[in-house]
Amino acid sequence: MFRWLRGPRDGLAEVERLFMEMLRDGRQVFDLAMQARLGGAAPHEVAEQLHATEERTDEAEREIRRRVIVHASTHGAQELAASLMYMSIGKDAERIGDLSRGIFNIAERVGPPPPGPLRDDLHALRGRILPAITGAGEALRDADHDAAEALIVEAREVQAHYREQIDQLLREEMAVPQPVASALTYRHCGRIMANVLNIASAVVMPLDQLDYPSPSNDP
Amino acid sequence: MLALLYVFLLAVDLLGVGLAGLGEDAVDALFRGIDNPVVGVSVGVLATVLAQSSSVTTATVVGLVGAGAIGLGDAVPVIMGANVGTTITNTLASIGSIRRVEEFRRVIAGATMHDVFNVLSVLVLLPVELLTGALSRTAIALSALVGDVETGEFASPLRRLVAGVSDQLEGALVGALGELGGAIALLALAIVGIAGGLVGITKTMRKVMAGTAERSLNAVLARAGSLGIVVGAALTVAVQSSSIATALLVPMIAAGVLRLDNAYPITLGANLGTTVTALLASLAVDQIAGLQIALVHLTFNVAGVLLLYGIPQLRRVPLRLARRIGDHAADHRALVLVYIVAAFYILPLVLILVLR
């Protein structure tokens, strides 16, 4: 919905490029963190790359803010909506890296869960979140409403699943090792998916509804 | 765009034609007292504040000097005053942040940095000019490269483009309204043409140059230095307004993404870039004095930059003073309104009335 606001080759195109880089980096941080959490790699093996990539997303967010200010100063209010959108989804992309670091911190403290249904479920969750991050970027870049709406549906399903898992862990209905670490991992994955949902919502929702996509305000 | 430029050049020429129609006595009465340098500076400040554009003031002064209404020496303080007056735009823009203390502190420092630089330049260079005539002598020497200083003639190719239309307008208005009425109408047309032409050029170019301005400012956002001067000058030449060029910096300074010491060279570049308007205006007059006052504007601003930026010990002075003003302004925000009204309106008006 904001595609036409961005113009053909203006400063917001550079902001979009930075945002796409942030998403790619955020995806990589999540991938590395989940590798460490699920035993695919030892935490110390991926730590350096993970921290460097996450720092890059932080700096990219600051760069986006600076560029949005310069853009608004030189272009006035004509692209205000698109500028505010990038400020909003830039924060979402930064949070993906931030929350992924949280998953990595859990991995550093407790290591991977032993093989079993919980580990398999976290593996499956990882398999749904990774393409969702990529898909959110592509949907935004191509202004693809259908893809964005499909992502919103997918994100809601993932969120419903992680809430159910956390409920079961809280009520101790699921006898698993590392219950607290697992609940926290689900929580972080759920929040990452919420940020993906926010990015997807920027493709289809009015600016005031960003971060609040619901069936009632679907376009 | 070319039409707007033509209107601007035609208006500068009409100014001389209209003044000639008023007669020598009326012109003398109009500019009585301007030979006092303090009055000259005050006139420059007040005219620029009222027009919200130093370009309008300097282009008008070029027209007046070119028409012989005021002498080169008398016009120099007016040109300097225009530099001071132009800074009001940023100071006014900064009032938008008055409710957010830290933002206000930054933005007032950013706005008054330009004030401080221009006031210091005048305080140093006006006495130098009055004692030695260094700026006007340099301008005269430079003008000798393209015109005849002895006869005072300047064969500008652009003058020929506007002279015919100017003569036709003069004939039509004098024929319809009489000698005096025609002269007054020509003067009114000239003022409206200069201001309207410049506003049109500025608005058009601001839109056209927005993308380039953005890329340039992104390039100098995190680095101080001479590149900032180049960017500031180029932006100002492009939009034909130092006020617009420096006003672009206000939101960036307010947000804290452009530091004061990085904004400083851009502001100085804007001072240099704004001299192009007067040079452009001088192409519409056939007396070399018009070109000479435009060159005084250039040499004054170049000298100011060389002095207050070229000498490292002095470079920090405007920044320090501006930061101090920013701190005081943040603590006593209402004083900023008093400062604007007193420094830009009341003081120059009182000086003109008392000393004229």
Chai-1 contact restraints between the chains, C-beta under 6 A:
chainA,res_idxA,chainB,res_idxB,connection_type,confidence,min_distance_angstrom,max_distance_angstrom,comment,restraint_id
A,D10,B,G211,contact,1.0,0.0,6.0,A-B,restraint_1
A,G11,B,E214,contact,1.0,0.0,6.0,A-B,restraint_2
A,R66,B,V257,contact,1.0,0.0,6.0,A-B,restraint_3
A,I69,B,M252,contact,1.0,0.0,6.0,A-B,restraint_4
A,I69,B,A255,contact,1.0,0.0,6.0,A-B,restraint_5
A,I69,B,V257,contact,1.0,0.0,6.0,A-B,restraint_6
A,V70,B,E214,contact,1.0,0.0,6.0,A-B,restraint_7
A,V70,B,L217,contact,1.0,0.0,6.0,A-B,restraint_8
A,V70,B,N218,contact,1.0,0.0,6.0,A-B,restraint_9
A,H71,B,E214,contact,1.0,0.0,6.0,A-B,restraint_10
A,S73,B,L248,contact,1.0,0.0,6.0,A-B,restraint_11
A,S73,B,P251,contact,1.0,0.0,6.0,A-B,restraint_12
A,S73,B,M252,contact,1.0,0.0,6.0,A-B,restraint_13
A,T74,B,A210,contact,1.0,0.0,6.0,A-B,restraint_14
A,T74,B,A213,contact,1.0,0.0,6.0,A-B,restraint_15
A,T74,B,E214,contact,1.0,0.0,6.0,A-B,restraint_16
A,T74,B,L248,contact,1.0,0.0,6.0,A-B,restraint_17
A,H75,B,A210,contact,1.0,0.0,6.0,A-B,restraint_18
